[in-house]
Amino acid sequence: MKKSLILALALGCFSSLANATSLSSKLANSPTDHLQLLANNLNMFMLLNLEKLREQSVIENKEFLEVYFRASVENNGTLKLHAMYEAPVSSISKAKCQAKLKKYVNELKENGGITTFQAVSYYYLSRQEALSLLNESTYSITIVAKENNELQISCS
């Protein structure tokens, strides 16, 4: 009985290792495109700079504090940028969400987004190419209430 239990466990471990190897093999052989690299680099850039941005927002007593950022590539080949903000419960409304989204998109297109895309891109991107990517991207934000993180609103 003990021997069959040990044998079953060993086979289960070997099966898991085989699956891990096949996943590693699959990942190693999957093509990576420049847009995916750009999304990954944007995520790393924001991960490194998010705390600094948050501290600056606190110093400036801003209504919205950015707490999360994620760039991803959608199935149709466009870049999706999503940010999450923390704000007072009074800021949890569809109108405030839409206004913040509009401001977020405009800031990216007019200020830091172009230079950030140029900085994190593997290839040289001209100002116009970076702006073109920003124009083709989709955007969404989520605002979470500071007082109760279960109260939130999203818009895109």
N, C-alpha and C positions, 0 to 999 in steps of 0.2 A: 504494500500500500504506500509506504513512505517512498520507495523507489519510483513508483509511478507518479507520485506527486512531484518529486524532484525532477523527473524527466519532463513532465508537463510544464513546470516552471522554466526549465532550461530551454525547451522549445519555444515558449512564449518570449523569452529574452532574445533568442536568436531571431525570431520573427520580427521583433521590434527593431533589432539592429539592421535587419535586411530592409525594413521599411525606411529607417533613417538613412541608410546608404542610398536607397532609391530616391529619396527626397533630396539628399545632397547632390546626387547625380543629376536629378531634374533641375535643381537650382543652378548647378554649375554649367549646364548646357542650355539654359534659357537665354534668349537674346535680351540685351539691355539697350534701350534706345536713349538718345540724348534727353528727351523729355522726362523720362523716368530718373535719369541722373540729376537733372535740374530739380525735380521735386525732392529727391533725397537730399541734395545739397541745401535746398531752401529749408528743409526740416532741421538739418544739423545747424545751419546758421541761426535759425530762430531759437533752437534749443539753447545755443550758447548765449544768445542775446536777450532772451525773454525776461530774465530776472532784472537786467539793467533797464529794459523798457518799463517794466512794472514799477521799479523804484522811482524812475523819472515821473511816471504818472502819479504816484503817491505824493512826491514832492510838489508837483504842479496841481495837486488836489483835483484831478480829473474825475469825472463821473464814472467813466468806464476804465477798468483795469484789465489789460489783456493777460489771460492766464494760460492760454493754449493756442497753438497754431499747428496746422497740418496742411501740407501740400500733397496732392495725389494726382494720379493720371486716371481719367475716366475711360470707360470702354471705347468711347468714340474718339479717343486720342487728344482730348483737351485737358488742360491743367485745371484742377479744382483747388481753390484756396479757401480754407475754413479757419476762422478765428473764434475763440471763446472769450467772453468778457465777463467780469464780475462787476455788478453795479447795485445800487440801492434798489429795494423792492419797487420803489416809485418809478423806476426806469424800465420795468417789465411791461411793455406794451408793444403792440404791433407797429404803431407809429414811430416810437423811439427806436425799435429794431430796424425798421426801414431807413430811418434817418442816419443811424449809426452805420448801416451797411453802405449807404451812398457815400458817406464821409470816408469810410474805410477804403472803398474802391477808388475814390478821387485821390486820396492821399497816396495810395500805391502808384497810381498812374502819373501823378504830378511830382511826387517827392522821392521817397526811398526805393520804390519798387523797381524802377528802371536800373538804378545803379546796383541794387542788390542782385537783380537777375544777371547783370553783366559780371558782377563779382563771383557769383557761384556757378556760372556756366562753364562747362568744360571747353566750349568753343568761344571765340570772340563773338559777341553780339553787339551790333551797332545800337545806338539809342532807339532808332526806328524799329529794329527787330525786337528789342526788349519790349517796347511799347506795343507792338503787334501781338506778342505773346500775352501781355496783360489784357489787351482788348479781347482776345479770343478765350481767355480764361473764364471760368464760372466761379462765383463767390457765394459764400454763405457765412453767417455768423450765428452764434448762440449767446444770449445774455442770461447769466445766472444770477439770481438774487443773492446778495451778500448775506442777508439774514436767514435765508433758507435755500440751500442749494437744490432742493427738489422743485423750486419754483423757477422756471426758465422759459424762454421763448427763442425760437429760431426763425430766421428768414433768409431768403436767397434771391 
